[in-house]
Amino acid sequence: MSNYSLSALNVNNMTINNLFALCKSSYDAAIPVRLEIGGIPNSILTQGIIDNNNLGQQINKNQKSGLTVVVIPLDKDRDNIQGEINRGVTFHGKSSNPAKKAAAETLKLFLTPYWDAATLPLNTQTEVITKMLVKYNANPALVAAAVTIGLDETFTALGAKNTEFESVYLERHDEVSAHEVSGSSLKPADIASYMQFCTAMEQAANFTPNDAIITLFNKLDTYRKTYHALEGGGKDAGVEGTK
């Protein structure tokens, strides 16, 4: 028998916004293959989507502020820069030049957990990109790979735009910080559905594996590792935008 076990993650300690984003990413990955993952995971998925949508709707009640008007253009710029990096890595991954292809493959492996950061809620995306760039800048091999395929300045631009976004966001934060954070009453249901779904996927991977189940299991594990790095924020402070 196989021994598949998802990486540790204390979802109870996650902020409401990070919990919402984790669940949404996980369920979005499962929806295209829901008919292939088995009856029990599929049934739990249905309830999980309902609970997560309810949480998201309640969170979004506090999004009616000048904050969105100010930060959305900056966020779009940030998304475009990260998209440029992703496209460059993908393009050079097919290069006939061995050095460029190897450099692209090195960056693709590193970027995989952060590839879809643009789909995350605003502040979560800021955290993820900040941590990604710290690791990137601390690794000479990654920096050299970016230089090889001409993306080093784009990584620098992403860092600058991410810093600019965070600065503007924090300036505007006082406008919404007095608002009560929505979603507290719905958080337990979202957590329960997510934990049940993860348990069901572990059992499916171990007892009824197929390609779709294993691929989805690995995606869920990647998301958990990403959010594990964000643990420790604890208290839900302010309101962050969802995408």
C-alpha positions in Angstrom: 0.0 0.0 0.0 1.2 3.5 -0.8 1.9 6.0 2.0 0.6 9.4 1.0 0.3 12.0 3.7 -0.3 15.7 3.2 2.2 18.2 4.7 1.4 19.5 8.2 -0.6 22.8 8.3 -2.5 24.2 11.3 -5.5 25.7 9.5 -7.0 26.8 12.8 -4.3 29.4 13.2 -4.6 30.8 9.7 -6.2 34.2 9.1 -9.6 34.2 7.6 -8.3 35.6 4.3 -5.5 33.1 4.0 -7.9 30.2 4.9 -10.3 31.4 2.2 -7.5 31.6 -0.4 -6.1 28.1 0.5 -9.5 26.5 0.2 -10.4 28.3 -3.0 -7.1 27.3 -4.6 -7.6 23.7 -3.5 -11.2 23.4 -4.7 -10.5 25.1 -8.0 -7.8 22.5 -8.6 -10.2 19.7 -7.8 -13.2 20.8 -9.9 -11.8 19.8 -13.3 -11.1 16.3 -12.1 -14.0 15.9 -9.7 -15.5 12.9 -11.6 -12.2 11.1 -11.3 -11.4 11.4 -7.6 -14.2 9.2 -6.3 -17.6 9.6 -4.7 -16.7 10.6 -1.2 -14.1 13.2 -2.1 -16.5 14.6 -4.7 -19.3 14.9 -2.2 -17.1 16.6 0.3 -15.8 18.9 -2.4 -19.4 20.1 -3.1 -19.9 21.1 0.5 -16.5 22.6 0.7 -17.2 24.9 -2.2 -20.4 26.0 -0.6 -18.8 26.8 2.7 -15.9 28.6 1.1 -18.1 30.7 -1.1 -20.2 31.7 2.0 -17.0 32.7 3.7 -15.8 34.7 0.7 -19.1 36.5 0.4 -19.0 37.6 4.0 -15.4 38.7 3.7 -16.3 40.8 0.7 -18.9 42.8 2.6 -16.0 44.8 4.0 -14.4 45.5 0.6 -16.4 48.7 -0.1 -13.8 51.3 0.5 -11.4 53.6 -1.3 -8.8 50.9 -0.7 -9.7 49.0 -3.8 -9.6 52.0 -6.1 -6.1 52.8 -4.9 -4.4 49.4 -4.9 -6.1 47.6 -7.8 -4.0 49.4 -10.5 -0.8 48.6 -8.6 -1.9 45.0 -8.2 -2.6 44.7 -11.9 0.9 46.0 -12.6 2.3 43.4 -10.2 0.4 40.6 -11.8 1.6 41.7 -15.2 5.2 41.6 -14.1 4.9 38.2 -12.6 3.1 37.0 -15.7 6.1 38.3 -17.7 8.4 36.1 -15.6 6.1 33.1 -16.0 5.9 33.5 -19.8 9.7 34.0 -20.1 10.4 30.9 -18.1 7.9 28.9 -20.2 9.3 30.2 -23.5 12.9 29.5 -22.7 12.0 26.1 -21.3 11.5 25.1 -24.9 14.7 26.8 -26.2 17.2 24.9 -28.4 19.9 26.6 -26.4 21.0 24.2 -23.7 22.1 26.9 -21.3 18.8 28.9 -21.6 16.7 25.7 -21.4 18.5 24.6 -18.2 18.2 28.0 -16.7 14.5 28.1 -17.4 14.0 24.6 -15.9 15.9 25.7 -12.7 13.6 28.8 -12.4 10.4 26.8 -13.2 11.2 24.3 -10.4 11.7 27.2 -7.9 8.7 29.1 -9.1 6.2 26.2 -9.1 4.8 27.0 -5.6 4.4 30.7 -6.5 3.3 30.3 -10.1 -0.4 31.3 -9.4 0.3 33.9 -6.8 -1.6 36.4 -8.8 -4.9 34.6 -8.0 -4.4 35.0 -4.2 -6.0 37.7 -2.1 -4.1 41.0 -2.2 -2.1 40.8 1.1 -1.6 37.1 0.8 0.0 37.7 -2.6 2.2 40.3 -1.1 3.4 37.9 1.6 4.0 35.1 -0.9 5.9 37.3 -3.4 8.0 38.8 -0.6 9.1 35.3 0.7 9.7 34.1 -2.9 12.0 37.1 -3.6 13.9 36.6 -0.4 14.7 33.0 -1.4 15.5 34.0 -5.0 17.9 36.8 -4.0 19.6 34.5 -1.5 20.3 31.8 -4.1 23.1 32.7 -6.6 22.1 29.9 -8.9 18.6 31.3 -9.3 19.9 34.8 -9.9 22.3 33.4 -12.5 19.6 31.5 -14.2 17.5 34.7 -14.4 20.4 36.5 -15.9 20.9 33.8 -18.5 17.4 34.2 -19.9 17.2 37.9 -19.3 14.7 38.0 -16.5 16.9 39.4 -13.7 15.6 43.0 -14.2 12.1 41.6 -14.3 12.5 40.0 -10.9 13.9 43.3 -9.6 10.9 45.1 -11.0 8.5 42.6 -9.3 10.2 43.3 -6.0 9.9 47.1 -6.5 6.2 46.9 -7.5 5.4 44.5 -4.6 7.0 46.9 -2.1 5.2 49.9 -3.7 1.9 48.0 -3.4 2.5 47.1 0.3 3.4 50.7 1.1 0.3 52.1 -0.5 -1.9 49.3 1.0 -0.6 50.1 4.5 -1.2 53.8 4.0 -4.8 53.1 3.2 -5.2 50.4 5.8 -6.4 52.8 8.5 -9.5 53.4 6.4 -10.7 49.8 6.9 -9.0 48.7 10.0 -11.9 49.9 12.1 -14.2 47.6 10.3 -15.1 44.4 12.0 -13.4 41.5 10.1 -16.2 39.5 8.5 -16.2 35.7 8.4 -15.4 34.7 11.9 -18.7 32.8 12.4 -18.2 30.9 9.1 -14.6 30.0 9.6 -15.2 26.8 11.5 -17.4 25.3 8.8 -14.8 26.2 6.1 -12.1 24.6 8.2 -14.1 21.4 8.8 -14.9 20.9 5.1 -11.3 21.5 4.1 -10.0 19.1 6.6 -12.5 16.4 5.6 -11.6 17.0 1.9 -7.9 16.6 2.7 -8.5 13.4 4.6 -10.6 12.0 1.8 -7.9 12.8 -0.7 -5.2 11.1 1.5 -7.4 8.0 1.6 -8.0 8.1 -2.1 -4.3 8.5 -2.9 -3.5 5.5 -0.7 -6.4 3.1 -1.5 -7.8 4.1 -4.9 -5.1 6.0 -6.7 -5.2 7.1 -10.3 -3.4 9.8 -12.2 -6.0 12.5 -11.5 -6.0 11.7 -7.8 -2.2 11.7 -7.4 -1.8 14.9 -9.5 -4.5 16.7 -7.4 -2.9 15.3 -4.1 0.4 16.8 -5.1 -1.2 20.2 -5.9 -2.9 20.2 -2.5 0.4 19.4 -0.8 2.1 22.3 -2.7 -0.6 24.7 -1.5 -0.2 23.5 2.1 3.5 24.0 2.0 3.0 27.5 0.6 0.6 28.5 3.3 2.6 26.8 6.0 5.3 29.5 5.3 2.6 32.1 6.2 1.6 30.6 9.5 2.2 32.7 12.5 0.1 35.8 11.5 -2.6 34.6 13.9 -5.0 37.5 14.3 -7.1 38.6 11.4 -6.1 42.3 11.1 -7.9 44.6 8.7 -9.4 43.5 5.4 -7.6 42.3 2.3 -9.1 42.2 -1.1 -10.0 39.0 -2.9 -9.6 38.4 -6.6 
